[in-house]
Amino acid sequence: MDLRHDPMRWQPFPPSPEPWPGASPGAGGPAIPGWLEERLFDQRIVMIRGPLTGLAATGIAAALLTLDAAGPEPVHLHMASGGGELNAAHAVIDVIDAMAAPVHAVVTSEAGGAVVAVLAAAQRRSAYRHARFKLAEPRAAGVTGTADEVAAAAGQHLRELEEVILRLVDVTGQTRSRVEDDLSAGRMLSADEAKDYGLIEEVIAGKPR
C-alpha cells in the first residue's frame, strides 16, 4: 500500500447517518436510559456505540475531558463499534493523548476501522473473549467542493491514515508492511488473535461455573 503517489486510492464517502433519535450525546447508537448512562458515568465509563461520527466524537471527547478534570483515576472506554470516520477518530485520539488520567479501553463486542485507531491510543487495551476486530483503512467523511478542495482533503486523509499506521506499528510491534497489508485486506481477528497480534493486552474470560 503506497500512500505517496496514488491519490485515486482515496475516495470520498457519503456522510455517515446521524445517531438515532433519542441517542445519548456522543453515543452514535440507540439511546440508553438516562439513569443507566448516569451510573456508567459515575463509574468513569464512557461508551463508543455504533458508527463513530463527528457528532459522536464530540460527545465522547466532552465526556473524557470531564472525567479527566474530575480526578486522576483511570477512565474506562467501552467499545462496540464497527468503524467510523477517520477525522472523528483523531478528535477522540487527540483528547486521549492530552489526558492526565489513563484510559483503559475494553472492546465489548467489536472494533473496526477508525475505532481500532482509538483503541490503539489507550494506555491499556483488553477485550471480552467473543469480541471481534477488523483491521481496515478508516474511511473519510464525505467531501464536496472544487477539484482542488477534494484533492486537499484527499491529501489530509492520507496524512491522517499515515498517523494511524505508525501508531499501530508502535503499539503492536508488527512491521509497517504487515500493518499496511492487513489494513488493505480488511483482516478479521478474534480476541485471542488480537492479543497475539499485539492489539490488546488481555482477553477477559468469564469465571468458571
Secondary structure, 3 states (H helix, E strand, C coil): CCCCCCHHHCCCCCCCCCCCCCCCCCCCCCCCCHHHHHHHHHCCEEEEECCECHHHHHHHHHHHHHHHHHCCCCEEEEEEECCEEHHHHHHHHHHHHHCCCCEEEEEEEEEECHHHHHHHHCCEEEEECCCEEEECCCECCCCCCCHHHHHHHHHHHHHHHHHHHHHHHHHHCCCHHHHHHHHHHCEEEEHHHHHHHCCCCEEECCCCC
